[in-house]
Amino acid sequence: MIIYHVNRIVVSSVIEKSVGAGKANLEVFSNILQELAQNDKDILVVTSDSRGSGKLIPFGQKFPRQIIEVGIAEQSLVGVAAGLASAGKKVFAVSPACFLTARALEQIKNDVAYSDNPVKLIGISAGVSYGALGSTHHSLHDYAVLRAINNMAIVAPADNYETGEAIKLAASFSKPIYLRFGKKNMPDLKALHDMPFQIGKGRIICEGRDVALIATGETVYPAVLAAKKLKNEFNIDTTVISMHTIKPLDYDLLEATANKCKGIITVEEHSVNGGLGEACASFLLQQRTTNPFKIVGIPDEYTITGSQIEIFNHYGISENGLANTTLELLKKIK
């Protein structure tokens, strides 16, 4: 029997460690899309006044006949994309996630998913990337609403590598798929044993037996930092998983992690309702696992006003915040 006696880490200021050399995942998205479009005239981009924020100006300059601008009309964006996809085109519909998955939800449900049109829905500036623009511009609902729609894959790449691989796979994906991107520069997070990227299969970044941090998208990096802190300061061994695919969820990896680790914490830039955490909890409860479990995300409230990093720090989606949550969870293990 192991009993953990640990103290909380005091956070005296809002800080974030540099992510080092890396690009915004959206830049990688744009670069890979240009490479693919060079040799495939069926690749089309449809935007809703978002080619600038979507890093697609170079794409439009190189391939003016392969980009369509519908203006600030997200419902039309999805309808046009669905029609083109039904004619055999490989369509990337690019729009801010907050508008794409709310204003155009009916079109996503009916024109894309129900009609089985393999549109690649690209939600940009997702989560709380818009920072001080506030709750009207945050997309903290997108996992939840799209999880409830049949025939829709949901992917949130953690780094530049996952982004590049996700776009390559999405280009030839035969079903509807939603890919979610933020705005920050992100590092490449080397996976254990160089695990490749596959839609529907999580990647293990580091491995330990005390606790698992199962994160997605831009929250994977602070989870990695927290794991290093826990090892260096408390000798706690942590598994960190990039669960980039929210749907279909990697149930095999989730079950194996529950069998190996004493506690599980999920981390997401999303409401605690309906996202990665509840997807994991639902599966684990039905498997009758008894691991102490905690969902870290945005609580059921309108967020504080601030930058993305300030919001992350406020809600514990940070190196220190996740380390503290881990220490508290481990106290429950007798």
C-alpha positions in Angstrom: 0.0 0.0 0.0 1.4 3.4 -1.0 0.1 6.6 0.7 1.1 9.8 -1.0 1.9 12.8 1.3 2.6 15.8 -0.9 2.2 19.5 -0.8 0.6 21.8 -3.3 2.8 23.8 -5.6 2.4 27.5 -5.0 1.8 29.6 -8.1 2.9 33.1 -7.5 2.6 34.5 -11.0 1.1 33.7 -14.4 4.0 32.2 -16.4 4.4 29.8 -19.4 7.5 28.1 -20.5 8.7 28.7 -24.0 7.6 26.0 -26.4 10.8 26.3 -28.2 11.2 26.0 -32.0 7.8 25.3 -33.5 5.1 26.8 -35.7 1.4 27.3 -35.1 -0.4 24.2 -36.1 -2.4 26.3 -38.6 0.8 27.2 -40.4 1.6 23.5 -40.8 -2.0 22.9 -42.0 -1.5 25.6 -44.7 1.9 24.3 -45.8 0.8 20.7 -46.0 -2.4 21.7 -47.9 -0.3 23.5 -50.5 1.9 20.5 -51.0 -1.1 18.3 -51.5 -2.9 20.7 -53.8 0.1 21.0 -56.0 -0.5 17.5 -57.3 -4.2 17.1 -56.7 -6.6 19.5 -58.4 -9.5 17.9 -56.6 -8.4 19.5 -53.3 -10.5 22.6 -52.7 -10.7 25.1 -49.9 -13.9 26.9 -48.9 -13.6 29.8 -46.5 -15.9 32.2 -44.7 -13.9 35.4 -44.7 -11.2 33.4 -42.9 -8.3 33.0 -45.3 -6.2 35.4 -43.3 -6.8 33.9 -39.9 -6.7 30.4 -41.4 -3.2 31.1 -42.9 -4.5 30.5 -46.4 -3.4 33.6 -48.2 -0.4 31.8 -49.7 -2.7 29.0 -50.8 -5.0 31.4 -52.5 -2.1 33.1 -54.3 -0.7 29.8 -55.5 -4.0 28.1 -56.3 -6.7 30.8 -57.1 -8.9 28.2 -58.9 -8.9 25.9 -55.8 -10.2 28.3 -53.2 -13.8 29.6 -52.8 -14.7 32.5 -50.6 -18.4 32.7 -49.4 -18.0 35.6 -47.0 -19.3 35.6 -43.4 -21.8 32.9 -44.1 -20.9 29.7 -42.3 -24.1 27.9 -43.2 -23.4 28.5 -46.8 -19.8 27.5 -46.3 -20.9 24.0 -45.1 -23.6 23.7 -47.7 -21.2 24.6 -50.6 -18.5 22.3 -49.2 -21.0 19.4 -48.9 -22.1 19.9 -52.5 -18.6 19.9 -53.8 -17.7 16.8 -51.8 -20.7 15.0 -53.2 -19.2 15.6 -56.6 -16.0 13.9 -55.7 -13.9 16.9 -54.6 -11.7 16.8 -51.5 -13.0 19.8 -49.7 -11.6 21.6 -46.6 -14.1 24.0 -45.1 -12.2 26.5 -43.0 -13.9 28.8 -40.4 -13.5 29.9 -36.8 -14.5 26.9 -34.7 -16.9 29.0 -32.5 -19.0 29.9 -35.6 -18.5 26.7 -37.7 -19.8 24.4 -35.0 -22.7 26.6 -33.7 -24.1 28.7 -36.5 -23.7 25.9 -39.1 -24.5 23.0 -36.9 -27.7 22.0 -38.8 -25.8 21.9 -42.1 -23.0 19.8 -40.5 -25.6 17.4 -39.1 -27.7 17.1 -42.3 -25.6 18.1 -45.3 -22.4 16.6 -44.2 -22.9 13.8 -41.7 -26.4 12.5 -42.5 -25.7 12.8 -46.3 -22.3 11.1 -45.8 -20.3 13.8 -47.6 -16.6 13.5 -46.7 -16.1 17.2 -45.9 -13.0 18.1 -43.9 -14.3 20.7 -41.4 -11.5 22.8 -40.1 -12.2 24.7 -36.9 -9.6 27.4 -36.5 -8.8 29.7 -33.5 -10.5 27.0 -31.3 -11.0 26.7 -27.6 -10.0 30.0 -25.9 -7.6 31.0 -28.6 -9.4 34.3 -29.1 -8.6 35.2 -25.5 -9.9 38.5 -24.5 -12.6 38.5 -27.2 -14.5 36.4 -24.6 -17.1 33.7 -24.5 -18.9 34.7 -27.7 -15.7 33.7 -29.6 -14.7 30.7 -27.5 -15.5 27.2 -28.8 -15.9 25.2 -25.7 -18.9 23.2 -27.0 -17.6 21.7 -30.2 -16.5 18.3 -29.0 -19.8 17.9 -27.2 -22.1 18.8 -30.1 -20.1 16.9 -32.7 -19.8 13.8 -30.5 -23.6 13.6 -30.5 -23.7 13.5 -34.3 -23.4 10.2 -36.0 -20.8 9.7 -38.7 -18.3 12.4 -37.6 -14.7 11.9 -36.6 -13.2 14.6 -34.3 -9.4 15.2 -34.2 -7.4 17.8 -32.2 -3.7 17.5 -33.0 -1.3 18.3 -30.3 1.8 19.5 -32.3 3.2 20.2 -35.7 3.8 16.5 -36.4 0.3 15.4 -35.6 -1.1 18.3 -37.6 0.8 17.4 -40.7 -0.1 13.7 -40.5 -3.8 14.5 -39.7 -4.1 16.8 -42.8 -2.5 14.1 -45.1 -4.9 11.5 -43.7 -7.9 13.8 -43.8 -7.3 14.6 -47.5 -8.1 11.0 -48.4 -10.5 10.3 -45.5 -13.7 8.8 -46.9 -16.0 10.1 -44.0 -16.8 13.5 -42.5 -14.1 14.7 -40.2 -13.6 17.8 -37.9 -10.1 19.0 -37.2 -9.5 21.6 -34.5 -6.7 24.0 -34.4 -5.6 26.8 -32.0 -3.2 29.7 -32.7 -0.1 29.1 -30.5 3.3 28.0 -31.7 3.6 24.4 -30.7 6.6 22.0 -30.4 6.9 18.5 -31.7 6.3 16.2 -28.8 8.2 13.0 -29.5 6.1 10.0 -28.8 7.3 6.9 -27.0 8.8 4.4 -29.4 8.2 6.8 -32.2 4.5 5.9 -32.2 3.0 6.9 -35.6 -0.1 9.1 -35.9 -3.3 7.2 -36.7 -6.8 8.6 -36.6 -8.5 6.8 -33.7 -5.3 5.8 -31.9 -3.8 7.9 -29.1 0.0 8.5 -28.8 1.9 7.8 -25.6 4.3 10.7 -25.0 5.8 9.3 -21.8 5.0 6.4 -19.6 4.6 5.8 -15.8 2.5 3.8 -13.4 1.4 6.3 -10.8 -1.0 8.5 -12.8 -2.1 9.2 -16.4 -2.7 12.6 -17.9 -4.8 12.0 -21.0 -4.9 15.3 -22.9 -5.8 16.6 -26.3 -4.9 19.4 -28.6 -2.9 22.3 -27.1 -3.3 20.9 -23.6 -0.9 18.1 -24.2 2.1 20.3 -23.9 1.3 21.6 -20.3 0.6 18.0 -19.4 4.1 17.0 -20.5 5.6 19.9 -18.4 3.5 18.7 -15.4 4.8 15.2 -15.8 8.4 16.4 -15.8 7.8 18.5 -12.7 6.1 15.6 -10.9 9.0 13.3 -11.6 11.7 15.8 -10.7 10.2 17.2 -7.5 8.1 14.3 -6.2 9.4 11.2 -8.0 5.9 10.5 -9.4 5.9 8.6 -12.6 3.3 9.9 -15.1 1.9 8.6 -18.3 1.0 11.4 -20.8 -1.2 10.5 -23.7 -2.0 12.7 -26.7 -5.6 11.5 -27.2 -5.8 13.6 -30.4 -8.9 11.7 -31.7 -11.9 12.4 -29.5 -14.1 10.3 -31.7 -13.6 7.4 -32.4 -11.9 7.2 -29.0 -9.0 4.8 -28.5 -10.8 2.4 -26.1 -8.0 -0.2 -26.2 -5.4 2.4 -25.0 -7.8 3.8 -22.5 -8.5 0.4 -20.9 -4.8 -0.5 -20.9 -4.0 2.8 -19.2 -6.7 2.3 -16.5 -5.2 -1.2 -15.8 -1.7 0.2 -15.5 -2.1 3.5 -13.7 -3.5 4.2 -10.3 -5.3 7.4 -11.2 -6.5 9.1 -14.4 -6.8 12.9 -15.2 -8.2 14.1 -18.5 -7.2 17.5 -19.8 -9.0 19.5 -22.5 -9.5 23.1 -23.8 -13.2 22.5 -23.7 -16.1 22.5 -21.3 -16.0 19.8 -18.7 -19.4 18.8 -20.1 -19.5 16.5 -23.1 -15.9 16.4 -24.1 -12.9 14.2 -23.8 -13.3 13.7 -20.1 -16.9 12.6 -20.2 -16.1 10.3 -23.1 -13.4 8.6 -21.1 -15.5 8.5 -17.9 -18.4 6.9 -19.7 -16.3 4.1 -21.1 -14.4 3.5 -17.9 -17.5 3.4 -15.7 -19.1 0.9 -18.1 -15.9 -1.2 -17.8 -16.3 -1.1 -14.0 -12.9 0.4 -13.5 -12.4 2.0 -10.1 -9.5 4.4 -10.7 -9.7 7.8 -9.1 -10.6 10.1 -12.0 -10.7 13.8 -12.6 -11.7 16.0 -15.6 -9.7 19.2 -16.1 -11.2 21.7 -18.5 -13.4 24.8 -18.4 -16.1 24.6 -15.7 -19.8 25.3 -16.4 -19.4 29.1 -16.4 -18.5 31.9 -18.7 -14.7 32.2 -18.7 -12.7 34.9 -17.1 -11.4 37.6 -19.6 -7.8 37.2 -20.5 -5.3 35.7 -22.9 -5.3 32.0 -23.6 -2.4 31.4 -21.2 -4.2 33.5 -18.5 -7.3 31.4 -18.9 -5.3 28.2 -18.8 -3.6 29.2 -15.6 -6.8 30.3 -14.0 -8.5 26.9 -14.6 -5.5 24.8 -13.8 -4.6 23.8 -17.4 -1.0 24.5 -16.8 2.2 22.9 -15.6 1.7 23.9 -12.0 -2.1 23.5 -12.1 -1.9 19.9 -13.5 0.8 19.0 -11.1 -1.4 20.2 -8.2 -4.4 18.3 -9.5 -2.3 15.2 -9.7 -1.0 15.5 -6.2 -4.6 16.0 -4.9 -5.8 12.9 -6.8 -3.0 10.7 -5.5 -4.0 11.6 -1.9 -7.2 9.6 -2.6 -5.2 6.4 -3.3 -5.0 4.2 -0.2 
